[in-house]
Amino acid sequence: MPVVPRFLFALALLLPLLSLSPLVPLVQAAPAPWYYWRSMVNGVRVCAQTSPGHGWERDSVAYEGPGCHPRRKVLIVPMR
């Protein structure tokens, strides 16, 4: 039975991990912000993360909360 050198054994363990390392920044992605979009045809406003399609323009600043709601403000009151 042949003996496998330790460095080959270690390389066989590390090679799959090294091949996945370029994907690490993709795992840390944040959700897209929400915007109000206005139809250039009839002026209807819609809340969405991406453009509904051709004929829509962005009509607001970015909202960090879901569904075009502002992020909740949390007040921390120290206890005595």
C-alpha positions, 0 to 999 in steps of 0.5 A: 500500500503506497504512502501518500506524503502529507503535503499532497494530503493537505493539498487535496483538502485545501484545493476545493476550499481555494477554488470557492474563495472567489465566491466569498464576496458574493455571499456578503451582498446586501439587499437592494434598496427600494424606490418609488417608480413613476409611470411616464404614461399615466403618472402611477407610482409603484414601489419596487427594488428594480425598474418595472420596465420601459416607461418608468422613471425613479421618483424617490430617494432610496429606502432602506426598509422593506416596501418603501418604508423608512428604517425604524429608529430604535431608541436605547434608554439606559436603565438606572 
